[in-house]
């Protein structure tokens, strides 16, 4: 399953934006959940049914398991060619079972206290191909008021949830998607978060506006300094046995793996 570094949410009730979202991002997330008002859910499903986007361009976010809209969403998506589904507010592996029965590849969005707590078990579900976390619903599920400090950085509880979902994803061999940066004007904050996500092992970052896409892509691409370091270290390793010193830095197998990852990502674009 490939997603690309930049995933862009698009309201399902705005079919006029579908093609733009798919063209702008690596994957378009057509959203039947939070981006659509309750009164517009049915028209959103009708728009999704009429969509002509290619299946490989699309993930469909459906409403939480057990809700009336979840049942209607599932019936709708089953009638489309789209087979990648993001399950909002996933809280247990059992909630993925029905999607698996329909043959969907599932991105489990853990954005409640229960979902984050059970992230390791959710990630091990065979139908789950990727894990994502969400800050705002998580804080709301715990009666909190804000996921971020006034400075714009995440509070410790949000960072803990982010790390838990990331580690759960990799422990199960699944992809990991970082949460959206809601302040569209704060490109510096987005740069910092996306660079940290890429450095930490996230596969992609989701976003809510096309203007954020290129910033995310640049953050996930190796820098010239990283490329130079990786090339030099791997070249030096050919002449060394075991641990060795390179420009003052101790180089061992974990660092060699990091160097290979950098060059591998560079080759894959």
GIKAGI-V117475 format. One record per helix or strand. SS is the DSSP state (A for helix, B for strand). FROM is the first residue (numbers start at 1). TO is the last residue. If there is no record, write none. Layout:
ss:SS from:FROM to:TO
ss:SS from:FROM to:TO
//
This chain:
ss:B from:6 to:11
ss:A from:15 to:24
ss:B from:27 to:31
ss:A from:38 to:50
ss:A from:55 to:57
ss:B from:58 to:62
ss:A from:68 to:78
ss:B from:84 to:87
ss:A from:93 to:101
ss:B from:105 to:110
ss:A from:113 to:117
ss:A from:119 to:123
ss:B from:128 to:133
ss:A from:135 to:141
ss:B from:148 to:148
ss:B from:154 to:154
ss:A from:156 to:171
ss:B from:175 to:178
ss:A from:187 to:200
ss:B from:204 to:207
ss:A from:210 to:220
ss:A from:224 to:237
ss:B from:244 to:246
ss:B from:249 to:251
ss:A from:253 to:268
//
